């Protein structure tokens, strides 16, 4: 017991020190992200001089043909791999490359061009360009346009700037231009052209190597929620247990966010490695460790098969529902998301407020009761499943802060709302459980 307390003291002391350093870095990032500036782009055929759009989109050939003509807007030139950018004389131009691959980074760098990195496509060659000359660009793909009406299109573009700090919005449908131009300022965004990327931030000074930062972030995401969970099991009160687990998860989230708070991560040139692993491994570790501790209850081929099937289904659902390639939404989920965005401004994560946090609270309640009462040992089985599912809410909380391109203030609001609603739902489940047992 004394050795555990000593280890806990050392860990908490180190965490507090890291949190102090992290607070300074996150404060800088918050100040940088507070005012969001973006601009609009349309194709040349839809561009009207003096209108709302500030960029007009050109093919490489159009850029060469128009190089001597004076147009009020700024050209946004699409470059196919292998084409010679030296031929473009207009140095105001921003270049964006097919499939987000810069063919000849040295030429782009020497010619002092600014470049646009297209969202959701992994950038290649961008690490060789000065970060102040990289702008982020969002557009809806042609194949996806048919799935969006006017309202949904405008919401998507607004969300891109609000949540992910996009610098350029390229509209394939210019009919929405004026409405989008009115919608952005209503959400506190500024429509203007920035000469260079406005989101430039130096990383934490005592760690220079990006690979070291990513490794540290991954280790923290895996082990801090587990340490918090097994430390909390030593307590007896459900509220204290949940608070301690959440405190360790939040500490991991803030330190990771600070580690990744620098320009290369904010531009997604470098990204947190192991998102799915950090999301799934702690819940699975909780299940297998608790199952091993209670192995008499976790026996039998049928039970093992059902457990494996259930865990496999959970893993598949989480993997499929995370990231840009996900399963279709559940019934009324879209309406619920829209309602949360309208009412709460920042939409909490489904995995946290509706699944993870309520399951963790109910699981802790049942687990505590089952351990303390002899004839309730069988209840440990559903409790273990609930606790593993509940840890998914904690890892999702951490995962929110692993994406440096996301807005820090919104991530914090999303987490607070998720905890608040999840605690309310978890409390209701515990109350229903007590009533059912009377």
C-alpha positions in Angstrom: 0.0 0.0 0.0 2.8 2.4 0.9 4.7 1.7 -2.3 1.5 2.3 -4.3 0.9 5.6 -2.6 4.5 6.6 -3.2 4.2 5.8 -7.0 0.9 7.6 -7.1 2.5 10.7 -5.4 5.4 10.7 -7.9 3.0 10.3 -10.9 0.6 13.1 -9.7 3.6 15.4 -9.0 4.9 14.8 -12.6 1.4 15.3 -14.0 0.9 18.6 -12.2 4.2 19.8 -13.5 3.3 18.8 -17.1 -0.2 20.3 -16.6 1.4 23.7 -15.7 3.5 23.6 -18.8 0.5 22.5 -20.9 -1.6 25.3 -19.5 0.8 27.9 -20.8 0.9 26.3 -24.3 -2.9 25.8 -24.5 -3.4 29.4 -23.5 -1.3 30.5 -26.5 -3.2 28.2 -28.8 -6.6 29.4 -27.5 -5.6 33.0 -28.1 -4.5 32.1 -31.6 -7.8 30.3 -32.4 -10.1 32.8 -30.8 -10.6 34.8 -34.0 -11.2 32.7 -37.1 -10.5 34.2 -40.5 -11.6 32.5 -43.7 -12.3 33.4 -47.4 -14.4 32.1 -50.3 -13.4 30.8 -53.7 -15.4 30.0 -56.8 -14.5 28.8 -60.3 -13.5 31.5 -62.8 -16.7 31.1 -64.8 -18.7 31.9 -61.7 -16.5 34.7 -60.5 -17.9 38.2 -60.5 -15.5 41.1 -59.9 -16.5 43.1 -56.9 -18.6 40.2 -55.6 -18.2 38.2 -52.4 -15.7 35.7 -53.6 -12.0 36.7 -53.1 -10.4 33.7 -54.9 -11.2 32.4 -58.4 -10.2 28.9 -59.2 -8.2 28.2 -62.4 -6.8 25.1 -64.1 -3.0 25.2 -64.8 -3.8 26.1 -68.5 -6.2 28.9 -67.5 -3.6 30.4 -65.2 -1.1 30.6 -68.0 -3.6 32.1 -70.4 -4.7 34.8 -67.8 -1.3 35.7 -66.5 -1.2 39.1 -68.1 -4.9 40.0 -67.3 -5.7 42.0 -64.2 -8.6 40.5 -62.1 -9.4 41.9 -58.7 -9.5 38.5 -57.0 -6.6 36.2 -56.2 -6.1 33.1 -58.4 -6.3 29.7 -56.8 -4.6 27.4 -59.3 -5.0 23.7 -59.6 -1.7 22.0 -60.5 -1.5 18.5 -61.8 1.5 16.4 -60.7 4.6 17.1 -62.9 3.5 20.5 -64.3 6.0 23.3 -64.2 4.9 25.9 -61.7 7.7 28.2 -62.9 5.5 29.1 -65.9 3.0 30.8 -63.6 4.0 34.5 -63.5 1.3 35.7 -61.0 3.0 35.4 -57.7 -0.2 36.2 -55.8 -1.5 32.8 -56.8 -2.2 30.1 -54.3 -1.5 26.6 -55.7 -3.4 23.5 -54.8 -2.2 20.1 -56.1 -4.0 17.1 -57.5 -4.4 14.4 -54.7 -2.6 16.8 -52.3 0.8 15.8 -53.7 3.3 18.5 -54.4 5.3 17.3 -57.4 8.3 19.5 -57.0 8.4 21.1 -53.6 11.8 22.7 -54.2 10.4 24.7 -57.1 7.4 25.8 -55.1 9.6 26.9 -52.2 12.1 28.7 -54.4 9.3 30.6 -56.3 7.8 31.7 -52.9 4.3 30.4 -53.8 1.7 29.9 -51.2 0.0 26.4 -51.3 -3.3 25.0 -50.3 -3.6 21.7 -48.5 -7.0 20.0 -49.2 -8.7 18.7 -46.1 -9.3 14.9 -45.7 -6.4 14.1 -48.1 -3.0 13.2 -46.6 -0.5 15.9 -47.8 2.6 14.7 -49.5 5.6 17.1 -50.0 4.0 19.8 -47.7 6.6 19.1 -45.0 9.2 20.7 -47.3 7.2 24.0 -47.6 7.5 26.7 -44.9 4.5 26.3 -42.7 3.5 30.0 -42.9 2.8 29.6 -46.6 0.5 26.7 -46.3 -3.3 27.4 -46.2 -6.0 24.9 -45.5 -8.8 24.4 -48.1 -12.2 22.7 -47.8 -14.4 21.7 -50.6 -17.3 19.2 -51.1 -16.3 16.6 -53.7 -18.4 16.4 -56.9 -19.7 12.9 -56.0 -20.9 14.1 -52.6 -22.6 17.3 -53.8 -25.8 15.5 -54.7 -26.2 14.4 -51.1 -26.4 18.0 -49.8 -29.1 20.6 -50.0 -28.5 24.3 -49.5 -28.9 24.3 -45.8 -26.7 21.2 -45.2 -24.0 22.7 -47.6 -23.8 25.9 -45.7 -23.7 24.1 -42.3 -20.9 21.9 -43.5 -18.8 24.9 -44.7 -19.5 26.9 -41.5 -18.6 23.8 -39.4 -15.3 23.5 -41.3 -14.2 26.9 -40.3 -15.6 26.9 -36.8 -14.3 23.4 -35.8 -11.2 23.0 -38.0 -9.9 26.5 -38.8 -10.2 26.2 -42.6 -8.6 29.2 -44.4 -10.3 28.8 -47.9 -13.8 27.5 -48.7 -14.1 26.4 -52.3 -17.7 26.4 -53.4 -18.6 24.1 -56.3 -22.1 25.5 -56.2 -21.9 29.4 -56.5 -25.6 29.7 -55.8 -24.9 29.4 -52.1 -22.2 32.1 -52.1 -24.2 35.0 -50.7 -26.0 33.0 -48.0 -22.7 31.5 -46.9 -21.1 34.9 -46.8 -23.9 36.0 -44.4 -23.8 32.8 -42.3 -20.1 33.0 -41.4 -20.1 36.4 -39.7 -23.2 35.4 -37.7 -21.1 32.6 -36.1 -18.3 35.1 -35.2 -16.0 34.4 -38.2 -14.2 37.1 -40.3 -14.3 37.0 -44.1 -10.9 38.2 -45.2 -7.8 37.1 -47.0 -4.7 36.3 -45.0 -1.4 36.7 -46.7 0.0 33.7 -44.7 -1.4 31.0 -42.5 -2.7 32.8 -39.4 -2.4 29.7 -37.1 1.3 29.6 -36.4 2.4 28.3 -33.1 5.8 27.0 -31.8 5.7 23.7 -30.0 6.6 23.1 -26.3 10.3 24.2 -26.0 11.8 21.3 -24.0 10.7 18.7 -26.6 11.9 19.4 -30.1 11.5 16.1 -31.9 8.0 15.5 -33.5 8.3 11.7 -33.2 9.0 12.0 -29.5 5.9 14.1 -29.0 3.8 11.6 -30.9 5.2 8.7 -28.9 4.6 10.6 -25.6 1.0 11.4 -26.6 0.3 7.8 -27.5 1.7 6.5 -24.2 -0.3 9.0 -22.2 -3.5 8.2 -24.1 -3.0 4.5 -23.3 -1.8 4.4 -19.7 -3.2 7.4 -17.9 -6.9 6.4 -18.2 -6.0 2.8 -17.1 -4.0 4.1 -14.1 -6.9 6.4 -13.2 -9.4 3.5 -13.5 -7.5 1.0 -11.3 -6.6 3.7 -8.8 -10.3 4.6 -8.6 -11.3 1.0 -7.8 -9.5 1.4 -4.4 -12.2 3.9 -3.5 -15.7 2.9 -2.4 -17.8 5.9 -3.5 -19.1 5.9 -7.1 -18.9 9.7 -7.5 -15.4 9.8 -6.2 -14.4 6.9 -8.5 -15.8 8.5 -11.6 -14.3 11.9 -10.7 -10.8 10.3 -10.3 -11.0 8.4 -13.5 -12.2 11.5 -15.4 -9.5 13.6 -13.7 -6.8 11.3 -15.1 -8.4 11.3 -18.5 -8.7 15.1 -18.6 -5.0 15.4 -17.5 -4.0 13.1 -20.4 -6.2 15.1 -22.8 -4.7 18.5 -21.8 -1.1 17.3 -21.9 -1.6 15.6 -25.3 -3.3 18.7 -26.6 -0.4 20.8 -25.5 2.2 18.5 -27.0 0.4 18.6 -30.3 -0.2 22.4 -30.2 2.1 23.5 -33.0 1.7 24.4 -36.6 2.7 21.1 -38.2 0.0 19.3 -36.2 -2.6 22.1 -36.7 -2.1 21.8 -40.5 -2.3 18.0 -40.3 1.2 17.6 -41.9 1.9 15.6 -38.7 -0.9 13.8 -36.9 -1.4 11.9 -33.6 -0.5 8.2 -34.4 -2.7 5.4 -33.2 -6.1 7.0 -32.8 -8.0 3.7 -33.1 -5.6 1.9 -30.8 -5.8 4.6 -28.1 -9.6 4.5 -28.4 -10.0 0.7 -28.0 -7.0 -0.7 -26.1 -7.8 0.8 -22.6 -11.4 -0.5 -22.6 -10.2 -3.9 -23.8 -7.5 -3.9 -21.2 -10.0 -3.2 -18.5 -12.2 -6.1 -19.6 -9.4 -8.7 -19.8 -7.8 -7.6 -16.5 -11.1 -7.6 -14.6 -12.1 -10.9 -16.3 -8.8 -12.5 -15.2 -9.3 -11.2 -11.6 -12.7 -12.9 -11.6 -11.9 -15.9 -13.8 -14.2 -18.2 -11.9 -17.1 -16.3 -13.3 -15.7 -16.0 -16.9 -15.5 -19.7 -17.8 -17.3 -22.0 -20.2 -16.9 -22.2 -24.0 -20.3 -20.7 -24.7 -19.6 -17.7 -22.4 -16.1 -17.2 -23.9 -17.6 -17.3 -27.4 -20.3 -14.8 -26.6 -17.8 -12.5 -24.9 -15.5 -12.7 -27.9 -18.4 -12.0 -30.3 -19.6 -9.1 -28.2 -16.1 -7.5 -28.0 -15.5 -8.0 -31.7 -18.8 -6.3 -32.6 -17.9 -3.4 -30.3 -14.5 -3.1 -31.9 -16.0 -3.2 -35.4 -18.6 -0.6 -34.5 -16.1 1.8 -32.9 -13.7 1.5 -35.8 -16.5 1.9 -38.4 -18.1 4.8 -36.6 -14.8 6.7 -36.1 -13.0 8.9 -38.7 -14.1 10.0 -42.1 -15.3 6.6 -43.3 -18.2 5.6 -41.1 -21.3 3.6 -41.0 -24.6 5.3 -41.7 -26.1 7.3 -38.9 -28.7 5.7 -36.5 -32.3 6.7 -36.9 -32.8 10.3 -35.7 -29.1 10.7 -34.9 -28.7 13.5 -37.5 -31.6 15.4 -36.0 -30.1 14.9 -32.5 -26.7 16.2 -33.7 -28.3 19.3 -35.3 -30.3 19.9 -32.1 -27.2 19.8 -30.0 -25.3 22.1 -32.3 -28.2 24.6 -32.2 -28.7 24.4 -28.4 -25.3 23.7 -27.0 -23.1 25.3 -29.8 -20.7 22.4 -29.5 -22.1 18.9 -30.1 -20.9 16.4 -27.4 -19.8 13.0 -28.7 -22.3 10.2 -28.9 -19.8 7.7 -27.5 -19.4 9.8 -24.3 -22.7 11.2 -23.2 -25.0 8.4 -24.4 -22.8 5.4 -24.0 -19.5 5.7 -22.1 -20.2 7.9 -19.1 -23.6 6.4 -18.2 -22.2 2.9 -18.6 -19.2 3.7 -16.5 -21.3 5.1 -13.6 -23.7 2.2 -13.7 -20.8 -0.3 -14.0 -19.0 1.2 -11.0 -22.2 1.1 -8.9 -22.9 -2.6 -9.7 -19.2 -3.6 -9.4 -19.0 -2.0 -5.9 -22.2 -3.7 -4.8 -21.2 -7.1 -6.2 -17.8 -7.0 -4.5 -19.2 -6.1 -1.1 -22.2 -8.5 -1.0 -21.5 -12.2 -1.1 -24.7 -13.3 -2.9 -24.2 -10.7 -5.7 -21.0 -12.2 -7.2 -22.8 -13.1 -10.4 -23.4 -9.3 -11.0 -19.7 -8.9 -11.5 -20.1 -10.2 -15.1 -22.4 -7.5 -16.4 -20.5 -4.9 -14.3 -17.2 -5.9 -16.1 -18.8 -5.4 -19.5 -20.3 -2.1 -18.5 -17.0 -0.9 -17.1 -15.2 -1.8 -20.3 -17.9 0.0 -22.3 -17.7 2.9 -19.9 -14.0 3.3 -20.5 -14.8 4.0 -24.2 -16.2 7.3 -23.0 -13.0 8.2 -21.3 -10.8 7.3 -24.3 -13.2 9.2 -26.5 -12.7 12.2 -24.3 -9.0 12.0 -24.7 -9.4 11.3 -28.4 -11.2 14.7 -28.8 -8.0 16.5 -27.8 -5.7 14.4 -30.0 -6.7 16.3 -33.1 -4.7 19.5 -33.1 -6.5 20.8 -36.2 -9.8 21.0 -34.2 -10.7 24.1 -32.2 -9.5 23.9 -28.6 -12.4 25.9 -27.2 -15.0 23.8 -28.9 -13.3 20.6 -27.8 -13.4 21.8 -24.2 -17.1 22.7 -24.5 -17.9 19.4 -26.2 -16.2 17.5 -23.3 -17.9 19.5 -20.5 -21.3 19.0 -22.1 -20.6 15.3 -22.7 -19.6 14.8 -19.0 -22.6 16.8 -17.7 -25.2 14.9 -19.8 -23.5 11.6 -19.3 -23.4 12.1 -15.5 -27.2 12.9 -15.5 -28.0 9.8 -17.6 -25.7 7.7 -15.5 -27.4 8.9 -12.3 -30.8 8.1 -13.7 -29.7 4.6 -14.6 -28.4 4.0 -11.0 -31.7 5.4 -9.6 -33.7 3.0 -11.9 -31.5 0.2 -10.8 -32.1 0.9 -7.1 -35.9 1.2 -7.7 -35.9 -2.1 -9.7 -34.1 -3.9 -6.8 -36.6 -2.8 -4.2 
